[in-house]
């Protein structure tokens, strides 16, 4: 079985509190979420907003 790296990356979600890291992850094809608990971010809502099923 052959796995397409681009497809594998697009199935991943990278969550971090440092924007350059999220930018680097999205450059590889991953979905990225900038999560800042110090700003009161709601991780569940951020994930839902990019289409992640968090049920």
FIFIKE-105965 format. One line per field, with one value per atom (N, C-alpha, C): atom name; x, y, z. Coordinates in nm, 4 decimals, always signed. Atoms other than C-alpha are relative to their C-alpha. Layout:
N
atomo	c(CA	...)
u	c(X	...)
v	c(Y	...)
w	c(Z	...)
END
This chain:
55
atomo	c(N	CA	C	N	CA	C	N	CA	C	N	CA	C	N	CA	C	N	CA	C	N	CA	C	N	CA	C	N	CA	C	N	CA	C	N	CA	C	N	CA	C	N	CA	C	N	CA	C	N	CA	C	N	CA	C	N	CA	C	N	CA	C	N	CA	C	N	CA	C	N	CA	C	N	CA	C	N	CA	C	N	CA	C	N	CA	C	N	CA	C	N	CA	C	N	CA	C	N	CA	C	N	CA	C	N	CA	C	N	CA	C	N	CA	C	N	CA	C	N	CA	C	N	CA	C	N	CA	C	N	CA	C	N	CA	C	N	CA	C	N	CA	C	N	CA	C	N	CA	C	N	CA	C	N	CA	C	N	CA	C	N	CA	C	N	CA	C	N	CA	C	N	CA	C	N	CA	C	N	CA	C	N	CA	C	N	CA	C	N	CA	C)
u	c(+0.0843	+0.0000	+0.0888	-0.0742	+0.1331	-0.0809	+0.0661	+0.0544	+0.0553	-0.0365	+0.0574	+0.0296	-0.0404	+0.2495	-0.0908	+0.0872	+0.0305	-0.1349	+0.1265	-0.2841	+0.0154	-0.0253	-0.1312	+0.0101	-0.0137	-0.0401	-0.1344	+0.1281	-0.3832	-0.0956	+0.0818	-0.5315	+0.0417	-0.0526	-0.3266	-0.0415	+0.0244	-0.4047	+0.1113	-0.1083	-0.1177	-0.0529	+0.0476	-0.2055	+0.1201	-0.1131	+0.0433	-0.0358	+0.0247	+0.0595	+0.0983	-0.1008	+0.3439	-0.0267	+0.0466	+0.2280	+0.0999	-0.0928	+0.5515	-0.0027	+0.0088	+0.5167	-0.1244	+0.1238	+0.1577	+0.0161	-0.0249	+0.2630	+0.0858	-0.0866	+0.5379	-0.0776	+0.0799	+0.2946	-0.0944	+0.0923	+0.0436	+0.0747	-0.0804	+0.3235	+0.0272	-0.0205	+0.3642	-0.1286	+0.1288	-0.0057	-0.0899	+0.0849	-0.1303	-0.0975	+0.0870	-0.4220	+0.0601	-0.0621	-0.2968	-0.0964	+0.0830	-0.4596	+0.0914	-0.0700	-0.3135	-0.0879	+0.0787	-0.4339	+0.0713	-0.0590	-0.3664	-0.0935	+0.0822	-0.5133	+0.0063	-0.0138	-0.3796	-0.0923	+0.0963	-0.6201	-0.1429	+0.1336	-0.9117	-0.0528	+0.0445	-0.9197	-0.0714	+0.0761	-1.1647	+0.0479	-0.0583	-0.9775	-0.1069	+0.1074	-1.2927	-0.0615	+0.0599	-1.4441	+0.0958	-0.0989	-1.1221	+0.0090	-0.0052	-1.1123	-0.1257	+0.1272	-1.4793	+0.0016	-0.0026	-1.4172	+0.0794	-0.0758	-1.1669	-0.0492	+0.0620	-1.3923	+0.0371	-0.0357	-1.2606	-0.1219	+0.1109	-1.5239	+0.0491	-0.0453	-1.4788	-0.1055	+0.1091	-1.7909	+0.0475)
v	c(-0.1176	+0.0000	+0.1239	-0.1250	+0.3406	+0.1113	-0.1127	+0.6434	+0.1284	-0.1299	+0.9865	+0.0934	-0.0859	+1.2187	+0.1218	-0.1172	+1.5149	-0.0354	+0.0431	+1.3199	-0.0283	+0.0292	+1.2023	+0.1297	-0.1280	+1.5589	+0.0700	-0.0705	+1.6944	-0.0648	+0.0675	+1.4387	+0.0372	-0.0376	+1.5872	+0.1416	-0.1332	+1.8831	+0.0311	-0.0444	+2.0687	+0.1134	-0.1015	+2.2682	+0.0504	-0.0582	+2.5089	+0.1423	-0.1368	+2.8405	+0.1002	-0.0867	+2.9822	+0.0077	-0.0151	+3.1216	-0.0477	+0.0506	+3.0495	-0.1530	+0.1464	+2.6803	-0.0438	+0.0320	+2.6732	+0.0308	-0.0369	+2.8518	-0.1056	+0.1039	+2.5945	-0.1292	+0.1219	+2.3082	+0.0114	-0.0164	+2.4515	+0.0012	+0.0018	+2.4926	-0.1427	+0.1394	+2.1133	-0.0668	+0.0554	+2.0620	-0.0383	+0.0290	+2.0064	+0.1142	-0.1058	+2.1965	+0.0485	-0.0549	+2.4296	+0.0828	-0.0758	+2.5798	+0.0723	-0.0802	+2.8639	+0.0037	+0.0133	+2.7902	+0.0729	-0.0810	+3.0479	-0.0004	+0.0072	+2.9553	+0.1304	-0.1272	+3.2837	+0.1076	-0.0928	+3.4611	-0.0500	+0.0554	+3.2431	-0.0781	+0.0757	+3.0452	-0.1285	+0.1231	+2.7566	-0.1003	+0.0947	+2.4652	-0.0779	+0.0750	+2.2689	+0.0821	-0.0856	+2.5632	+0.0224	-0.0195	+2.6208	-0.1234	+0.1246	+2.2552	-0.0184	+0.0108	+2.2539	+0.0962	-0.1014	+2.5697	-0.0455	+0.0501	+2.3809	-0.1374	+0.1224	+2.0776	-0.1268	+0.1188	+1.8434	-0.0446	+0.0564	+1.6130	-0.0257	+0.0110	+1.6534	-0.0637	+0.0618	+1.4667	-0.1175)
w	c(+0.0000	+0.0000	+0.0000	+0.0094	-0.0958	+0.0642	-0.0652	+0.1156	-0.0594	+0.0539	-0.0441	+0.1175	-0.1119	+0.1905	+0.0132	-0.0053	+0.0991	+0.0631	-0.0590	+0.1866	+0.1479	-0.1410	+0.5127	+0.0800	-0.0699	+0.6094	+0.0145	-0.0056	+0.5273	+0.1000	-0.1002	+0.7686	+0.1418	-0.1312	+1.0545	+0.0377	-0.0529	+1.2749	+0.0991	-0.0878	+1.4412	+0.0867	-0.0940	+1.7529	+0.0790	-0.0722	+1.9081	+0.0422	-0.0463	+2.0901	-0.0583	+0.0610	+1.8804	-0.1512	+0.1386	+1.5448	-0.1060	+0.1019	+1.3502	-0.0135	+0.0072	+1.4390	-0.0762	+0.0708	+1.3155	-0.1491	+0.1394	+0.9959	-0.0693	+0.0575	+0.9374	-0.0237	+0.0158	+0.9899	-0.1187	+0.1125	+0.7448	-0.1333	+0.1230	+0.4909	-0.0475	+0.0387	+0.4953	-0.0452	+0.0411	+0.4228	+0.1153	-0.1154	+0.7766	+0.0231	-0.0480	+0.9165	+0.1315	-0.1191	+1.1866	+0.0820	-0.0931	+1.4930	+0.0967	-0.0995	+1.6942	+0.1238	-0.1228	+2.0476	+0.1124	-0.1068	+2.3174	+0.1202	-0.1205	+2.6528	+0.0780	-0.0711	+2.7912	-0.0568	+0.0613	+2.5547	+0.0134	-0.0198	+2.6546	-0.1196	+0.1174	+2.3291	+0.0417	-0.0195	+2.3136	-0.1050	+0.0951	+2.1566	-0.0746	+0.0656	+2.0857	-0.1133	+0.1021	+1.8966	-0.1164	+0.1075	+1.7022	-0.0885	+0.0779	+1.5962	-0.0845	+0.0742	+1.4962	-0.1192	+0.1065	+1.2904	-0.1218	+0.1164	+1.0714	-0.0452	+0.0485	+1.0336	+0.0737	-0.0770	+1.3017	+0.0800	-0.0763	+1.4513	+0.1425	-0.1379	+1.8262	+0.0914	-0.0784	+1.9345	+0.0811)
END
